[in-house]
């Protein structure tokens, strides 16, 4: 039970958080009719990442998008060639935005380090909120239609805190860290996002019936923040039930907010429901910058260089980045072109049941630019 009056905690929660009431990271401001070019950081990533980035560059060139990239190679597979995380983080902080391919996360580290390049970069930039929108696309066959949900995941703590030790031989303890400050922060982010984007409800996903302290703290934080937004419906759902409900009736969900591990699982489930990982865009927010990357984090290294990957997710990430940079006209052109190609259904990559190559799909998008 809470030891302080609810209204006191709510006021303190609002004061502790630095996000604007109905905003995430503010858009970059440009003057009207400016010829200014924007600089963004670019991380091609592993696996099919470089091919997907090449698709973005081709579409940007065709659309005359005024964006230049600072390109950095990062990889745990080719660690000797990888740019230091600090160098890349400084670039992202300076530019305010980044387009990023997926990095391979090995199951073990040859260097013995517990964390990963992804986790180090998120921690250095405080990229605490991961946002993935999963929606049904016309022309893409899937088991369900009419899906349009947003998964918001706290991505700087929880089970991904990288605190593990072997207490005695054969017994490993992994620490899950849940803090009030970060739980309140991600909850407020979720409600601010819902408010800004005209969403009607927020569902907190948790396992507080078992992890009564950790997930209990997260759930209580969401409940507290929800009282600041009486016009948005709030509910909560245990994570195993949420998975079942998503498979059976995903249309019931609007905005979903959850701790780190659950978010990773739910995002991949959502991607499967709308047609696969190649269709879902995502982004990670700090207070000052945004990293745009595919929502379902798969490198597909097994098909790297074979010209078969679906560039939809990366193109939508790039369009979202342009919207964030106040280049809305370019963003809308690219989004409409991608959706038109999907809706027409004449050019489909292998994951969508077709035989088109990455380059053929990209060419179709270029030809569809209005």
C-alpha positions in Angstrom: 0.0 0.0 0.0 1.1 3.6 -0.7 2.2 5.4 2.4 1.5 8.9 1.1 -1.7 10.4 -0.2 -2.4 9.7 -3.8 -2.6 13.4 -4.8 0.9 14.1 -3.3 2.5 11.2 -5.2 0.8 12.3 -8.4 2.1 15.9 -8.0 5.6 14.6 -7.2 5.5 12.2 -10.2 4.6 15.0 -12.5 7.3 17.3 -11.1 10.0 14.6 -11.3 9.5 13.9 -14.9 11.0 16.1 -17.6 8.9 15.2 -20.6 6.4 17.8 -21.9 2.8 17.1 -21.0 1.7 16.0 -24.5 5.0 15.4 -26.3 8.0 13.2 -26.7 11.2 14.5 -28.3 10.3 17.8 -29.9 10.5 17.9 -33.7 13.5 19.7 -35.2 12.4 23.2 -36.2 13.1 24.4 -39.8 12.4 27.7 -41.3 9.9 27.8 -44.2 11.3 27.3 -47.7 14.7 26.6 -46.2 17.3 24.9 -48.3 19.0 23.7 -45.1 20.2 20.1 -45.2 19.8 17.8 -42.2 22.5 15.6 -40.9 21.6 12.3 -39.2 23.7 9.5 -37.9 23.5 6.2 -39.8 24.4 2.7 -38.4 24.0 0.1 -41.2 24.0 -2.8 -38.8 24.7 -6.5 -39.3 23.1 -9.1 -41.6 20.8 -7.6 -44.2 21.2 -4.1 -42.6 23.5 -2.7 -45.3 21.2 -3.8 -48.1 18.2 -2.2 -46.3 20.2 1.0 -45.9 21.1 1.0 -49.6 17.3 0.8 -50.3 16.8 3.9 -48.1 19.6 5.8 -49.8 18.1 5.0 -53.3 14.7 6.2 -52.3 16.1 9.3 -50.6 18.0 10.1 -53.8 15.0 9.7 -56.0 12.9 11.9 -53.7 15.6 14.5 -53.3 15.5 14.3 -49.6 17.8 16.9 -48.0 19.5 14.6 -45.5 23.2 13.7 -45.2 24.4 10.8 -43.1 27.3 10.4 -40.8 28.0 6.7 -41.2 29.4 4.5 -38.4 30.0 0.8 -38.5 29.1 -1.1 -35.3 29.2 -4.8 -34.8 29.8 -7.4 -32.2 30.4 -10.0 -35.0 33.2 -7.9 -36.5 34.3 -6.3 -33.3 37.8 -5.3 -34.5 36.2 -3.0 -37.1 33.5 -1.6 -34.8 33.5 2.1 -34.0 33.6 2.8 -30.2 30.1 3.3 -28.7 31.1 6.6 -27.3 32.0 8.0 -30.7 28.6 6.9 -32.2 26.7 8.1 -29.1 28.3 11.5 -29.4 27.3 11.7 -33.1 23.7 10.8 -32.3 23.6 13.3 -29.4 25.0 16.0 -31.7 22.6 15.3 -34.6 19.6 14.5 -32.5 18.5 11.5 -34.6 19.8 8.3 -36.0 18.8 5.6 -38.6 20.0 2.3 -37.4 20.1 -1.3 -38.7 19.9 -4.2 -36.3 23.0 -5.4 -34.5 23.7 -9.0 -33.8 23.6 -9.8 -30.1 25.7 -13.0 -29.4 24.5 -15.5 -26.9 27.9 -15.1 -25.2 30.7 -12.5 -25.2 34.2 -13.5 -26.2 35.4 -10.5 -24.3 33.6 -11.5 -21.2 31.5 -8.3 -21.1 28.0 -8.8 -19.7 26.3 -6.0 -21.7 26.0 -5.5 -25.5 26.7 -2.6 -27.9 22.9 -2.0 -28.0 22.6 -1.8 -24.3 25.7 0.4 -23.9 24.4 2.9 -26.5 21.0 3.0 -24.9 22.5 3.6 -21.5 24.9 6.3 -22.7 22.1 8.2 -24.5 19.4 7.2 -22.0 17.2 5.8 -24.8 14.6 4.7 -22.3 11.4 4.4 -24.4 11.1 2.0 -27.3 8.0 2.6 -29.5 6.8 0.1 -32.1 3.6 0.5 -34.1 2.1 -2.7 -35.5 -0.6 -2.2 -38.1 -2.4 -4.1 -40.8 -1.4 -3.2 -44.3 -3.7 -3.5 -47.3 -2.4 -6.1 -49.7 -0.5 -8.0 -47.0 -2.2 -11.3 -46.0 -2.3 -12.1 -42.3 -4.6 -14.0 -39.9 -6.1 -10.8 -38.6 -7.2 -7.5 -40.1 -7.8 -4.1 -38.6 -4.8 -4.1 -36.2 -3.3 -0.8 -35.2 -1.6 -1.0 -31.9 1.5 0.6 -30.3 3.9 -1.2 -28.0 5.9 1.0 -25.6 8.7 -0.7 -23.8 11.0 0.6 -21.0 14.4 -0.4 -22.4 17.1 0.6 -19.8 16.4 -1.8 -16.9 14.4 -4.8 -16.0 15.8 -8.2 -17.0 18.3 -6.4 -19.3 20.2 -4.8 -16.5 23.1 -7.2 -17.2 23.6 -8.1 -13.5 24.4 -11.8 -13.3 26.7 -13.9 -11.2 27.3 -17.6 -10.4 26.8 -17.7 -6.7 28.0 -21.3 -6.5 29.0 -23.7 -9.3 25.9 -24.5 -11.4 23.7 -21.8 -9.8 23.4 -18.5 -11.7 21.5 -15.5 -10.3 20.2 -12.8 -12.7 18.9 -9.6 -11.2 15.9 -7.8 -12.5 16.0 -4.1 -11.6 12.8 -2.1 -11.5 12.9 1.5 -10.2 10.1 3.9 -9.3 11.7 6.7 -11.3 11.9 4.8 -14.5 8.5 3.2 -14.1 6.9 6.5 -13.6 8.8 8.0 -16.5 7.8 5.3 -19.1 4.2 5.3 -17.8 4.0 9.1 -18.4 5.7 8.7 -21.8 3.0 6.2 -22.8 0.1 8.5 -21.7 1.8 11.5 -23.4 2.1 9.4 -26.6 -1.5 8.4 -26.4 -2.6 12.0 -25.9 -0.5 13.3 -28.7 -1.5 10.7 -31.2 -5.2 10.6 -30.4 -5.2 7.2 -28.9 -8.0 6.2 -26.5 -6.6 3.7 -24.1 -3.4 2.5 -22.4 -2.9 -1.1 -21.2 -0.1 -1.9 -18.7 1.3 -5.4 -19.2 2.9 -7.0 -16.2 3.4 -10.1 -14.0 2.6 -8.5 -10.7 0.7 -11.5 -9.5 4.1 -13.4 -9.2 6.7 -10.6 -9.1 4.8 -8.6 -6.5 7.6 -6.2 -5.7 9.2 -5.5 -9.1 6.2 -5.7 -11.4 4.0 -4.5 -8.6 6.0 -1.3 -8.5 5.7 -0.9 -12.2 1.9 -1.5 -12.2 1.4 1.0 -9.3 3.4 3.6 -11.2 1.2 3.2 -14.2 -1.9 3.4 -12.1 -0.7 6.6 -10.5 0.1 8.3 -13.8 -3.2 7.2 -15.3 -5.0 9.4 -12.8 -3.4 12.5 -14.5 -5.2 11.5 -17.8 -8.9 11.0 -17.0 -9.8 11.1 -20.7 -7.7 8.0 -21.5 -9.0 4.6 -20.5 -6.5 2.7 -18.4 -6.4 -1.1 -17.9 -3.8 -3.7 -17.0 -3.3 -7.3 -18.1 -1.0 -10.1 -17.0 1.6 -10.8 -19.7 0.6 -14.4 -20.4 -3.0 -13.4 -20.8 -1.9 -10.5 -23.0 -0.2 -12.9 -25.4 -3.3 -15.0 -25.7 -5.5 -12.0 -26.1 -3.2 -10.6 -28.9 -3.4 -13.9 -30.8 -7.1 -14.2 -30.5 -8.3 -10.5 -30.7 -5.5 -8.0 -31.2 -7.9 -5.3 -32.3 -8.8 -4.7 -28.6 -5.4 -3.1 -27.9 -4.4 0.5 -28.6 -1.3 1.6 -26.6 0.4 -1.0 -24.5 3.2 -0.2 -22.0 5.4 -2.7 -20.3 8.8 -3.5 -18.8 11.8 -4.5 -20.9 11.6 -8.2 -21.5 7.8 -8.4 -22.0 8.1 -5.6 -24.6 10.7 -7.5 -26.5 8.4 -10.6 -26.7 5.2 -8.7 -27.4 6.7 -6.6 -30.2 7.8 -9.8 -32.0 4.4 -11.3 -31.5 2.7 -8.2 -32.9 5.0 -8.2 -35.9 4.0 -11.8 -36.7 0.3 -10.8 -36.5 0.6 -8.1 -39.2 2.8 -10.0 -41.6 6.3 -10.3 -40.3 9.4 -8.5 -39.0 10.0 -6.9 -42.4 7.0 -4.6 -42.0 7.3 -3.1 -38.6 9.1 0.1 -37.8 10.3 1.2 -34.4 12.1 4.0 -32.6 13.9 4.6 -29.3 13.5 7.9 -27.4 15.7 9.8 -25.0 14.9 13.3 -23.7 17.1 14.8 -26.5 17.4 12.3 -29.4 15.7 9.5 -31.3 17.0 6.3 -32.9 14.9 4.9 -35.7 15.3 1.2 -36.3 13.2 -1.8 -37.3 10.8 -2.8 -34.5 11.5 -6.6 -34.6 15.2 -6.9 -34.1 16.3 -9.6 -36.5 19.4 -9.3 -38.6 18.6 -12.2 -41.0 22.3 -12.9 -41.4 21.5 -16.2 -43.2 20.2 -14.3 -46.2 22.7 -11.4 -46.1 23.9 -10.5 -49.6 21.2 -12.5 -51.3 19.0 -9.5 -52.3 15.8 -11.0 -50.8 15.2 -8.9 -47.7 12.0 -6.8 -47.3 13.0 -3.1 -47.0 9.6 -2.0 -45.8 10.4 -1.6 -42.1 13.6 0.3 -42.8 11.9 2.6 -45.3 9.1 3.3 -42.8 11.8 4.0 -40.2 13.4 6.5 -42.5 10.0 8.2 -43.2 9.4 8.5 -39.5 12.8 10.1 -39.1 11.9 12.6 -41.8 8.6 13.4 -40.0 10.6 14.0 -36.8 12.9 16.3 -38.7 10.0 18.4 -39.8 10.4 17.1 -43.4 6.7 16.0 -43.5 6.3 16.3 -47.2 9.1 13.9 -47.9 8.0 11.6 -45.2 4.4 11.4 -46.5 5.6 10.8 -50.1 7.8 7.8 -49.0 5.1 6.3 -46.7 2.5 6.6 -49.5 4.8 5.0 -52.0 5.6 2.1 -49.7 2.0 1.4 -48.8 1.0 1.7 -52.5 3.5 -1.0 -53.5 2.2 -3.3 -50.7 -1.4 -2.6 -51.6 -0.9 -3.3 -55.3 0.6 -6.6 -54.5 2.5 -7.0 -57.8 5.9 -6.7 -56.3 6.3 -8.9 -53.2 9.5 -10.0 -51.4 9.8 -13.6 -50.4 8.5 -13.0 -46.8 5.3 -11.7 -48.3 4.8 -14.7 -50.5 6.4 -13.3 -53.6 9.6 -13.6 -55.6 10.7 -10.0 -55.9 14.2 -9.0 -54.8 15.1 -6.2 -52.4 16.2 -4.0 -55.3 13.0 -4.7 -57.3 10.9 -3.7 -54.3 12.9 -0.6 -53.9 12.6 0.3 -57.6 8.8 -0.2 -57.3 8.8 2.3 -54.4 10.8 4.8 -56.4 8.4 4.5 -59.3 5.4 5.0 -56.9 6.8 8.3 -55.5 4.1 10.9 -56.1 
